[in-house]
Amino acid sequence: MRRLIDRDLLTALLLFCIGAVFWVSPSADSKDWAFPRLATYLILGFGVALVVRVALAAMVKRLPDIMRWTAADRVALIDVFVFLAIVVVYLLVMHGLGFWPASVIMLSLLSIYLTLEKTRRNLMLAVVVPIGTCIAAYLIFTHVFYVPFPKGSWWEVS
């Protein structure tokens, strides 16, 4: 087992990285930047609070909560990378295929991959539930909230 860094310090560093990525320059309209800026300040505030917590714990000489790398973590890391790969492919394919067909495919693939017991019934549920969810979301967003969604560029006839 390798010893890693204190959990709170690692979380603070991650929050600082996320805050740095989303530190955007605001536009002239306050509606465009109020929520993203507030969310960024909140993330950075949590990061500062965690760093202060680690510093106070070091002054009191409390043992740090050191993360340890186990075999189960390796399996979880593979799951995270597969999930990330499916989402990246979804983002690349969504423009051409369209939002709803790409969403059905992505959610179905993720559900199938994350199903622990791959029985016939569970695999059918892993396909039917995302289809039903996307149909319900489509009806709600297009007929209740009137949200326009772009059509796929691969389906357009020139």
N, C-alpha and C positions, 0 to 999 in steps of 0.2 A: 504494500500500500504506500503510495506516495502521499506526502503531506503537501497540502496546498495552502492557501491563504485563509485568514479569518473570514467567516461568512459575511459579517457586516461590512468589512472593508471591501470585499469583493463586490458586494451588492452596491456599495457607494460608488466604486469605480465604474461599474456598469451603468448606474444612473447618470453619472457625469458624462459618459460616452453618449448615452441616449440624448441627454440635454444638449450636448454640443452638436449633435446631428440635427436636432430640431430647432436650433437657435436661428430663427429666420429674421430677416429684416422686414419690418411691418410696412404695409402699404399705407396710403393716405386714409383709407376708410377703416375706422376702428372695428367694424364688424369682421373684417378680414384677418385681423391679428389678435383680437382680444382673447379668444379662447386658446389658440395655439400658444400664445405667449404666457398665459396663465398656467397652462398645463406644463410648459417648460420650466417656469419658475417653481411649480410644485415639485416636479421631478428633481430639480437641482436642490430644493430645500430639503427633500428627503435624503438626498446624498450627503448634504452638509450635516444633517442630524445624525446620520449613521457614522460619519467620520468623528464627530464629537463624541458619540457613544463609545467608539473604539478607543479614542484618546482618554476618556474618563476611565474606561475599564483598565487601560494600561497604567494609569496613575494609581488606581486602587489595587493594582497587581492581581486582577482577576485573570484566570487562564482564558486565553482566546478560544473561541469556538472554531477550531481548525477543521477545514473540509478535508475529507479523505476520499481518495479515488478507489472505488470498488469495481468488481466485475459487473454488478448490476448497473453501475453508472455507464459502463461501456455500451450496454444494450440500449439504455435510454439515449445515449449520444447518437447511436445509429438511427434510432427512431426520429430524433430531432432533425438529422440531416436528410433522411428520406422525406419527412414532412416539408422541410425547406425546399428540397428539389421539386416536389410536386407543386408547391406554391409558386416557385420561379417559373416552371413550365406553364402553369396557369396564367401568370402575368404575361408571358410571351405569346400565348395562344389566344388570349381573350380578345385582342383587337381583331384578329382575323375571323375567329369562330363566333364571336358575339358573347356578351356577358352571361346570358342564361345558359346556353349549351355548355360553355366552358365551366360554369359554376356547377352544373349537374355532374359533369365528368370529374372535376376536381373533388367535390364532396364525396362522390361515390368511390373514387380511388382511395381517398383518405380513410373513409369508413371501412373499406375492405382491408386496407393495410393495418389499421389499428384494431380490427376485430381479433380478439385473443383466440377464441375457439372458432375455427373456420369450418363450421358445419354448414350444410346446405341452407338450413333455416337462417342462420346468422348472416350468411353471405347475401341471401335474398333481402333480409332486412337492411343490410348495409347498402343495398342499391335502391330499394323502394323508399326508404326514409328520406334520403337526399332528393330524390325525384319529387316526392310529396312536399318537402320543404320548399324546394325551388318553385313549384307550381303555386303554392300558397303565397310565397313572397312575391312572385310575379303578379298575381292577382291583387294583392294588397298594394304594392307599390305603383302599379299601372292604373288600377281602377279606383282606388281609394285616395292615394296621395298624389296621383298623376305625375309620377317621376318618369321623365323620358330616359330610356336606355339606348345606347348606340347599337346599331345592328352590326353584325359581323361583315368585314370587308370581303371575306371569301365568298359570301352569298350574293353579293351585288352583281347584277348582270350589266355589262357595259353596252 
